[in-house]
Structures are given as C-alpha cells and as structure tokens.
Amino acid sequence: MSADLVILTLVVITALGFDFTNGFHDTGNAMATSIATGALKPKVAVLVSAILNLVGAFLSVEVAATITKDVLKIQSATGALTAGLTGADAMTIIFAGLIGGILWNLFTWLLGLPSSSSHALFGGLIGAGLAALGTGGVNWNGIVGKVLVPAVLSPFIAGLIAAIGTFVVYAVSKRVRPRRREQGFRWGQVGTASLVSLAHGTGDAQKTMGVIALALIAHGSLTADSVKNDGLPVWIILTCALAIALGTYLGGWRIIRTLGKGLVEIESPQGMAAEASSAAIILTSSHLGMALSTTHVATGSILGSGVGKPGATVRWGVAGRMVLAWLTTLPAAGVVGAACYAVAHLIGGLPGALTIFAILVALASWMYLRSRAQKVDHTNVNHAWDEQTHSPTPADRVSEPVA
Amino acid sequence: MKSLVVKSAGSIDWPGIGQSAIKVLLVGLVFGAGLPALYAVGLRLWDAGTGGVAKDGTVTKANPLALAGAALAFVLIVAAVVCGLLLVMKKTIAHYTGWTVFPGLG
C-alpha cells in the first residue's frame, strides 16, 4: 500500500468519524422534545431517529461534491481541484479540517452544548485552508453570505415560527379534554420529530459524502466528471448513511438533555410546534436558496416554543451559553484545523498524517473518558434540571468527592 | 488585512440573501406554524365530534360533521407532508424512475 493510499484511508476513516459525531451531536435536534415530554421512551426515540437518518441518507442524490466552495477556493465549479493545488496538499487540508470539526464537536458535546456540526466542519476547513494557502485561499464572501448570515438569521426565523405555532396551538386546543389533548399532541410530536430526523439524514450525511468524494478526487481515484454523471460510488453513500445512523443511535444524551430540559420545560403541544417549525425550515430552506444549520434551527424553535406559550419560563442563561458556543465554533474549530495542518505539513508525508491522526485519537479518547466520569444516558436524561449550576449532568449523578 | 478585500471574488448578494430569508420565513410560517394549527383544529373537532363528558362537565352528543372536519384536517396534513417529502426527493425520484414530480420546479 503506497503512502498516498494510507493517507487517503485515514482521511476516509476520519470523515466517517466526523459523520458519526454529527449523528450523535444532532440526535437532540429531532428527539429532545419527544424524550422530554415522554412522547417516546428515550431508547425508542434514538432508534427511530437512527433508522430515519439511515433512510434519509439515501433519499437525495444531490451530491455535495462542491462542499468546500462556500468557504475555500480549492475546488472549481465542477468539484475538481483548482489549478496549482496538489492533491497531497488538498488532502492534508481536508484531513486537518475534519480533525478540527470532530474535536470541536466532541468538546461541545462534553459540555452538553448543541453547536452546529456544519460550522465545526467549515471552521476546521477554513483554518486548515488559511494555514495552507493564506487568506487568498479562503472564500470570505462565501463565509459571510452562506455561513454567517444564515446562522444569525436562522434562530430568529425558527423561533418566530415556533412561537406563533405554539401560541395558536394552545389557543385552539384550550378546550380539548386534557387526556385527549396530551395523546393527540404526543402523536403530533412523534410525526414531526420523525420528519426532522429524516431531513437531518438527507442533509447532513451529504456533507460527509461530499468530503469523502473530494478526498478521492484529490487522490486521483475519482474524477469530478464521473461524480457528476454517475453519482457517488455506492460504498460512500452506504458507509456515510451507516455512520450517521450509528451516531444517532448512540444518542448525544448530554445535548438531548440541554435541549429538552435546559432551555424550556416542554409540554407536548410545544414540542410538536417546535419540531414542526424545525422540520418545515430544514426541509425547505435549501430549496429556497438558504441552507440553514439543523442545530441553529432546532434550538431557535425550542426557544420559540417557550416564548409562544403564555406563562412559560425560558432559561435565557442556558440559551446565552449556547450562543457563545455558536460564536466560538468557527474560530475554535479553525484554530484546531490550522494547527493540525501545520503539524502535518512540518513533519510531512505519511508520518505527518499519522501524527495528526494520533492527536485526534488521543484527544477524542480523553474527552470520552471525561464524559464517563459524569455520565448522562437514557436513564437520567430527563432528571430535573439543576437551576444552580445549569450543568448538563444531573446533580444526583455527580460523583461524590472522595473523603 | 488589505488582501481580504482585494482577493475576494465577486461580492455578497445582500438582496438575494434577504429575499431567501423572507421566503424561508413565509414558507416556514405556512407549513411550520400553519400545519400545527390545523392539527390543533383537527384535535378540537375530533374531541367535539366524539361527544361524551366535556372538560367543563357538560355532556354532549356525538357530532358526525365535526368528526368529518377532523378527518379532513388530518388528511390535509398528511397530504402536505407527503408533498413536502416528494419535493425533497424529486431529483432522486427522477434519477431512478424518470418521473418528474413537480414539472414546473425543474
């Protein structure tokens, strides 16, 4: 096996790893409200969401082969590499960018903060691109127009729609008998949450597919033309679909908890209104010329469902922490991406790639072990929110200090 | 920092972004808030239609007209969702079956 092929294999594995973190980071976007209200048992919710993500990944053949063009200038309009960029450099940029994305996803998961996986990936790629090519390699207008502005707008749009939906739903259903109302809206919640899961699989798995395709194009084992004419190789679609579904099934319980219990105490009519708003926006926004991040939309919707229900309290402090995480996602993932590119580039070749892969594995393992110390899982995901600390870990699970 | 500006190709399409945002908001309001509202109407009609002891203790008879209204609301919702899914899948469907689901939309 040549050195190039080993590097390509590492990049593909890392991309699938990113897809996996994308899955569990976003389970809560679809299922947090259904889990919080008891419409679905936690384990059932993540299973349903995983299956729908799997199905969703096969639903769209629109290939995101030009995934990087909004943030970097390393691809031409067809998806091929721009002139003057070697395949090896492009591969290192993608590799370092993916590592930045994964590490930021894991870090925010550890803190129980729902941040955008797309932003983490873009941040990593931008950082790696800056380190490799300087400011000229970065598509600044694309970053502002396609990433930053939509990110600022999406929580407001989603929040407004969910708030209006919640208000109307409560007004209309006021006189319905409580048991029937609860039952009816729980069904509504399951339906809308399923749509969000499906939409997530369709949109987010595409991104990893695009990254893997780009790595193969950089390596020379795939051409942009063949992707355009014949679509992606089936193994890419299959592995990406499985990775995101497995991640979803694992369930990012810390994030589910923050979204379902931390922001607003959710009742089933609110849950349905929030997920309906998310589903409608996620499914249609890319067709209307503005692709919005699932996470920003889902968080905005849940906040909106708190604003729209008369008498509900919204924990703005928790929302504020999320916004802070959103603001730091691009630069933080970017710093990691840039650092990884620099390390890989200084060492060079296969040893460089192996070094940054080892860094990824070490830091990911460390964060996983940290998460085990204060575990959040399907058994304690719905425990009462700690109003003092606002920690995603329920108070009763924090390990006793050793005397 | 000058290179930031000089090397940027093209410019940001602010009017286009604004238009897209308004479209997302309007479509979102119709489907994201309108459908839940319709669902709530359906639930209310269904509750009224089945009769029995209401929340305030009054006993009402079953009302077939209200039940029919509830059924209509639920059917409309399912139809809207199916249309939404077909919209998302339109290229896939055209790719595998050659069926153009929404001829006007390309």
Chai-1 contact restraints between the chains, C-beta under 6 A:
chainA,res_idxA,chainB,res_idxB,connection_type,confidence,min_distance_angstrom,max_distance_angstrom,comment,restraint_id
A,L59,B,M89,contact,1.0,0.0,6.0,A-B,restraint_1
A,L59,B,T92,contact,1.0,0.0,6.0,A-B,restraint_2
A,S60,B,T92,contact,1.0,0.0,6.0,A-B,restraint_3
A,V61,B,K91,contact,1.0,0.0,6.0,A-B,restraint_4
A,V61,B,T92,contact,1.0,0.0,6.0,A-B,restraint_5
A,V61,B,H95,contact,1.0,0.0,6.0,A-B,restraint_6
A,E62,B,K91,contact,1.0,0.0,6.0,A-B,restraint_7
A,T135,B,S3,contact,1.0,0.0,6.0,A-B,restraint_8
A,T135,B,L4,contact,1.0,0.0,6.0,A-B,restraint_9
A,G136,B,K7,contact,1.0,0.0,6.0,A-B,restraint_10
A,W140,B,L4,contact,1.0,0.0,6.0,A-B,restraint_11
A,W140,B,S8,contact,1.0,0.0,6.0,A-B,restraint_12
A,N141,B,S8,contact,1.0,0.0,6.0,A-B,restraint_13
A,N141,B,I12,contact,1.0,0.0,6.0,A-B,restraint_14
A,V144,B,I12,contact,1.0,0.0,6.0,A-B,restraint_15
A,G145,B,I12,contact,1.0,0.0,6.0,A-B,restraint_16
A,V149,B,I17,contact,1.0,0.0,6.0,A-B,restraint_17
A,L153,B,A21,contact,1.0,0.0,6.0,A-B,restraint_18
A,I157,B,V24,contact,1.0,0.0,6.0,A-B,restraint_19
A,I157,B,L25,contact,1.0,0.0,6.0,A-B,restraint_20
A,I161,B,G28,contact,1.0,0.0,6.0,A-B,restraint_21
A,I161,B,L29,contact,1.0,0.0,6.0,A-B,restraint_22
A,I161,B,G32,contact,1.0,0.0,6.0,A-B,restraint_23
A,I161,B,A33,contact,1.0,0.0,6.0,A-B,restraint_24
A,I164,B,A33,contact,1.0,0.0,6.0,A-B,restraint_25
A,G165,B,A33,contact,1.0,0.0,6.0,A-B,restraint_26
A,G165,B,P36,contact,1.0,0.0,6.0,A-B,restraint_27
A,V168,B,A37,contact,1.0,0.0,6.0,A-B,restraint_28
A,V169,B,P36,contact,1.0,0.0,6.0,A-B,restraint_29
A,V169,B,A40,contact,1.0,0.0,6.0,A-B,restraint_30
A,V172,B,A40,contact,1.0,0.0,6.0,A-B,restraint_31
A,V172,B,V41,contact,1.0,0.0,6.0,A-B,restraint_32
A,V172,B,R44,contact,1.0,0.0,6.0,A-B,restraint_33
A,S173,B,A40,contact,1.0,0.0,6.0,A-B,restraint_34
A,S173,B,L43,contact,1.0,0.0,6.0,A-B,restraint_35
A,S173,B,R44,contact,1.0,0.0,6.0,A-B,restraint_36
A,V176,B,L43,contact,1.0,0.0,6.0,A-B,restraint_37
A,V176,B,R44,contact,1.0,0.0,6.0,A-B,restraint_38
A,V176,B,D47,contact,1.0,0.0,6.0,A-B,restraint_39
A,R177,B,D47,contact,1.0,0.0,6.0,A-B,restraint_40
A,R177,B,K55,contact,1.0,0.0,6.0,A-B,restraint_41
A,R180,B,D47,contact,1.0,0.0,6.0,A-B,restraint_42
A,G184,B,L43,contact,1.0,0.0,6.0,A-B,restraint_43
A,G188,B,Y39,contact,1.0,0.0,6.0,A-B,restraint_44
A,M272,B,P36,contact,1.0,0.0,6.0,A-B,restraint_45
A,A273,B,P36,contact,1.0,0.0,6.0,A-B,restraint_46
A,A276,B,G32,contact,1.0,0.0,6.0,A-B,restraint_47
A,A276,B,L35,contact,1.0,0.0,6.0,A-B,restraint_48
A,A276,B,P36,contact,1.0,0.0,6.0,A-B,restraint_49
A,S277,B,G32,contact,1.0,0.0,6.0,A-B,restraint_50
A,A280,B,G28,contact,1.0,0.0,6.0,A-B,restraint_51
A,A280,B,F31,contact,1.0,0.0,6.0,A-B,restraint_52
A,A280,B,G32,contact,1.0,0.0,6.0,A-B,restraint_53
A,I281,B,G28,contact,1.0,0.0,6.0,A-B,restraint_54
A,L283,B,G84,contact,1.0,0.0,6.0,A-B,restraint_55
A,L283,B,V88,contact,1.0,0.0,6.0,A-B,restraint_56
A,T284,B,V27,contact,1.0,0.0,6.0,A-B,restraint_57
A,S285,B,V24,contact,1.0,0.0,6.0,A-B,restraint_58
A,L288,B,S20,contact,1.0,0.0,6.0,A-B,restraint_59
A,L288,B,K23,contact,1.0,0.0,6.0,A-B,restraint_60
A,L288,B,V24,contact,1.0,0.0,6.0,A-B,restraint_61
A,G289,B,S20,contact,1.0,0.0,6.0,A-B,restraint_62
A,M290,B,S20,contact,1.0,0.0,6.0,A-B,restraint_63
A,M290,B,V24,contact,1.0,0.0,6.0,A-B,restraint_64
